Amino acid sequence: MATDVFLSLDCASEVHSCESEDEHRDVFSRPVLINDEFLGPRSICCAMDAIEFLEEWPIEQRGRLHSCASDFCCAAYDGRRPADLARQMFIAWACEVGIAVGLSFDAEDLPARVAIRD
């Protein structure tokens, strides 16, 4: 099964431990499991992990949802938005680019909570 590769993965970030002094404000309720053929499989545990992954994504392949996911993750890291809202935006982007592995989230809930302007 595809998710078996993630059983031994820790958070993707080697520099950031996802343990902030502000009671883990950027930690996701559940890790996001992704697998990219170039960047490899990762477990994204917090907003900083997501920010680092999004920063590594090729510039020519970034789009509007990438920008929104980056903005939400930065806001979660800064404490301006809930971490799980950033998680949902990251999942939406990961699904769009086809790197999400075994994820489920309430897709109907996302548009009601997040307004993406044209």
PAZAPA-4460 file (N, C-alpha, C; in steps of 0.05 Angstrom, whole numbers, plus 32768, in hexadecimal, padded with zeros to 4 digits):
% residues 118
    n_x    n_y    n_z   ca_x   ca_y   ca_z    c_x    c_y    c_z   seq   type   mol
   8011   7FE8   8000   8000   8000   8000   8012   8019   8000     1      M     A
   8008   802E   7FF3   8018   8046   7FF0   801F   8054   800A     2      A     A
   800D   8052   801E   8012   8060   8037   8027   8052   8048     3      T     A
   802D   8039   8042   8041   802A   8052   805C   8038   8052     4      D     A
   8063   8045   803D   807D   8053   803B   807F   8069   8050     5      V     A
   8068   8073   805A   8069   8089   806D   806A   8080   808A     6      F     A
   8068   8067   8090   8067   805E   80AC   8080   8066   80BB     7      L     A
   8097   8067   80AF   80AF   806E   80BD   80B8   808B   80B9     8      S     A
   80A8   809B   80AC   80AF   80B7   80A7   80A8   80C8   80BF     9      L     A
   80BB   80D9   80C6   80B5   80EE   80D9   80AD   8107   80CA    10      D     A
   80AA   811D   80D7   80A3   8136   80C9   80B8   813B   80B4    11      C     A
   80B0   8147   809E   80C2   814C   8087   80D8   815F   808E    12      A     A
   80D3   8172   809F   80E6   8187   80A5   80FD   817C   80B6    13      S     A
   8115   8181   80AD   812D   817A   80BC   8135   8190   80CF    14      E     A
   812E   81A9   80C8   8136   81C0   80D7   8121   81C7   80EC    15      V     A
   8109   81C7   80E4   80F2   81CF   80F5   80E6   81B6   8101    16      H     A
   80E3   81B5   811B   80D9   819D   8128   80BB   819D   812B    17      S     A
   80AD   81B1   8122   8090   81B3   8124   8087   81B5   8142    18      C     A
   8099   81BC   8153   8092   81C0   816F   8099   81DC   8177    19      E     A
   8086   81EF   8173   808B   820A   817A   8084   820F   8198    20      S     A
   808E   8224   81A2   8089   822B   81BE   806C   8234   81C2    21      E     A
   805F   823C   81AD   8043   8245   81AF   802F   822E   81AC    22      D     A
   8034   8219   81BC   8022   8202   81BE   801C   81F6   81A2    23      E     A
   8031   81F3   8192   802F   81E4   8179   8019   81F0   8167    24      H     A
   8018   820A   8165   8003   8217   8155   8003   8210   8138    25      R     A
   801A   8207   812D   801B   8201   8110   801A   81E3   810A    26      D     A
   8016   81D2   811E   8016   81B5   811B   7FFA   81AD   8111    27      V     A
   7FFA   819C   80FC   7FE2   8191   80F1   7FD6   817C   8103    28      F     A
   7FBC   8179   8103   7FAE   8165   8113   7FB7   8148   810A    29      S     A
   7FBB   8145   80F0   7FC5   812C   80E5   7FD9   8133   80CF    30      R     A
   7FEE   8123   80CC   8001   8129   80B7   7FF5   8126   809B    31      P     A
   7FFF   8134   8088   7FF7   8132   806C   800C   8121   805E    32      V     A
   8004   810B   8052   8017   80F9   8045   8018   80FF   8027    33      L     A
   802F   8105   801D   8033   810C   8001   8049   80FB   7FF5    34      I     A
   8048   80F8   7FDB   805D   80EA   7FCD   8061   80F7   7FB2    35      N     A
   8078   8102   7FAE   807F   810F   7F95   8097   80FF   7F89    36      D     A
   8096   80FA   7F6F   80AB   80EA   7F63   80C7   80F7   7F64    37      E     A
   80C8   8111   7F66   80E2   811F   7F68   80EA   8125   7F85    38      F     A
   80D7   812E   7F95   80DE   8135   7FB1   80DA   811E   7FC4    39      L     A
   80CD   8109   7FBB   80CA   80F1   7FCB   80B3   80F2   7FDF    40      G     A
   80AE   80DC   7FED   8098   80DA   8001   809F   80EA   801A    41      P     A
   808A   80F7   8024   808E   8107   803C   8075   8107   804D    42      R     A
   8079   810B   8067   8063   810F   8079   8064   812C   8082    43      S     A
   8050   813C   807B   8050   8158   8081   8040   815B   809B    44      I     A
   804D   8163   80B1   8041   8163   80CB   8038   817F   80D5    45      C     A
   8042   8194   80C8   803C   81AE   80D2   803E   81C3   80BC    46      C     A
   8037   81DB   80C2   8038   81F0   80AD   8054   81F5   80A3    47      A     A
   8068   81F3   80B4   8084   81F7   80AB   808C   81E1   8097    48      M     A
   8085   81C9   809D   808A   81B3   808A   807E   81B9   806E    49      D     A
   8065   81C2   806F   8057   81C9   8056   8064   81E0   8048    50      A     A
   806C   81F4   8057   8079   820C   804B   8093   8203   803D    51      I     A
   80A3   81F2   804A   80BC   81E9   803F   80B7   81D9   8026    52      E     A
   80A3   81C8   8026   809D   81B8   800F   8093   81C9   7FF8    53      F     A
   8081   81DC   7FFD   8077   81EE   7FE9   808E   81FF   7FDD    54      L     A
   80A1   8207   7FED   80B8   8216   7FE4   80CA   8205   7FD1    55      E     A
   80CB   81EB   7FD5   80DB   81DA   7FC4   80CD   81D4   7FA9    56      E     A
   80B3   81D9   7FA7   80A4   81D2   7F8F   80AE   81E3   7F78    57      W     A
   80B2   81D8   7F60   80BC   81E7   7F49   80AB   8200   7F43    58      P     A
   80B9   8216   7F3F   80AB   822F   7F3A   8099   822E   7F22    59      I     A
   80A1   8221   7F0D   8091   8220   7EF5   8078   820E   7EF8    60      E     A
   8076   81FF   7F0E   805F   81EF   7F13   804D   81FA   7F29    61      Q     A
   8054   8211   7F33   8043   821D   7F48   802B   822B   7F3B    62      R     A
   8016   822B   7F49   7FFE   8238   7F3F   7FF0   8247   7F56    63      G     A
   7FD8   824E   7F50   7FC8   825E   7F63   7FC3   824F   7F7E    64      R     A
   7FBD   8236   7F7C   7FB7   8226   7F95   7FD1   8223   7FA5    65      L     A
   7FE8   8221   7F97   8002   8220   7FA5   8006   8239   7FB5    66      H     A
   8000   8250   7FA9   8003   8269   7FB6   7FF0   826B   7FCF    67      S     A
   7FD8   8262   7FCB   7FC5   8263   7FE2   7FCE   8250   7FF8    68      C     A
   7FD7   8238   7FF1   7FE1   8226   8005   7FF9   8232   8014    69      A     A
   800B   823E   8006   8022   824C   8012   8019   8261   8026    70      S     A
   8006   8272   801D   7FFC   8288   802E   7FEF   827D   8047    71      D     A
   7FDF   8268   8044   7FD1   825D   805C   7FE5   8250   806F    72      F     A
   7FF9   8242   8064   800C   8235   8075   801D   824A   8084    73      C     A
   8025   8260   8076   8034   8275   8084   8023   8282   809A    74      C     A
   8009   8286   8094   7FF7   8292   80A8   7FF4   827F   80C0    75      A     A
   7FF3   8265   80BB   7FF1   8252   80D1   800A   8252   80E2    76      A     A
   8021   8253   80D4   803B   8254   80E2   803D   826D   80F4    77      Y     A
   8033   8283   80EA   8033   829C   80F9   801D   829E   810E    78      D     A
   800A   828B   810E   7FF4   828B   8121   7FDD   829C   8118    79      G     A
   7FDC   82A4   80FF   7FC6   82B4   80F5   7FAE   82A4   80EA    80      R     A
   7FB3   828A   80E5   7F9E   8278   80DC   7FA1   825D   80EA    81      R     A
   7F8C   824E   80EC   7F8E   8233   80F8   7F9F   8220   80E7    82      P     A
   7FAF   8210   80F4   7FC0   81FD   80E6   7FB1   81EA   80D4    83      A     A
   7F9A   81E1   80DD   7F8B   81CE   80CD   7F7E   81DA   80B5    84      D     A
   7F7A   81F4   80B5   7F70   8202   809C   7F87   8202   8088    85      L     A
   7FA0   8207   8092   7FB7   8206   8080   7FBB   81E9   8076    86      A     A
   7FB6   81D6   8087   7FB8   81BA   807F   7FA5   81B4   8068    87      R     A
   7F8C   81BD   806A   7F78   81B9   8055   7F81   81C6   803B    88      Q     A
   7F8C   81DE   803C   7F95   81EB   8024   7FAD   81DC   8018    89      M     A
   7FBF   81D2   8029   7FD5   81C2   801F   7FCB   81A8   8011    90      F     A
   7FB7   819B   801D   7FAC   8183   8012   7F9F   8189   7FF7    91      I     A
   7F90   819F   7FF5   7F83   81A7   7FDC   7F98   81AA   7FC6    92      A     A
   7FAE   81B7   7FCD   7FC4   81BB   7FB9   7FD0   81A0   7FB2    93      W     A
   7FD6   8190   7FC6   7FE3   8175   7FC2   7FD1   8164   7FB0    94      A     A
   7FB7   8165   7FB4   7FA5   8156   7FA3   7FA5   8160   7F87    95      C     A
   7FA5   817B   7F84   7FA6   8187   7F69   7FBE   817E   7F59    96      E     A
   7FD5   817D   7F66   7FEE   8176   7F57   7FF3   8158   7F57    97      V     A
   7FE2   8149   7F64   7FE3   812C   7F63   7FF8   811F   7F75    98      G     A
   7FFF   812B   7F8B   8013   811F   7F9D   8008   8117   7FB8    99      I     A
   7FEE   811A   7FBC   7FE1   8112   7FD5   7FDF   80F4   7FD6   100      A     A
   7FE3   80E8   7FED   7FE2   80CB   7FF0   7FCE   80C4   8006   101      V     A
   7FB9   80B6   7FFF   7FA6   80AC   8013   7F9A   80C1   8025   102      G     A
   7F92   80D8   801A   7F87   80ED   802A   7F69   80EE   8027   103      L     A
   7F5C   80F7   803C   7F40   80FD   803B   7F3B   8115   804C   104      S     A
   7F2B   8128   8041   7F23   813F   8051   7F08   8148   8045   105      F     A
   7EFA   8158   8054   7EE0   8161   804C   7EE2   8177   8037   106      D     A
   7EE1   8170   801E   7EE5   8183   8008   7ECF   8198   8008   107      A     A
   7EB7   8191   8010   7EA1   81A4   8011   7EA6   81BA   8025   108      E     A
   7EB5   81B4   803A   7EBA   81C7   8050   7ECE   81DC   8047   109      D     A
   7EE0   81D6   8035   7EF6   81E8   802D   7EEC   8202   8020   110      L     A
   7EDA   8201   800B   7ED2   821A   7FFF   7EC3   822C   8013   111      P     A
   7EB4   8221   8026   7EA5   8231   8039   7EB8   8240   804C   112      A     A
   7ECF   8234   8052   7EE1   8240   8065   7EF7   8251   8058   113      R     A
   7EFC   824C   803E   7F12   825A   8031   7F08   8266   8018   114      V     A
   7F0B   8280   8015   7F03   828E   7FFD   7F1D   8293   7FEC   115      A     A
   7F1E   8288   7FD5   7F34   828D   7FC2   7F29   829F   7FAD   116      I     A
   7F35   82B6   7FAB   7F2B   82CA   7F97   7F39   82C6   7F7C   117      R     A
   7F29   82CB   7F67   7F35   82CA   7F4C   7F48   82E0   7F46   118      D     A
***
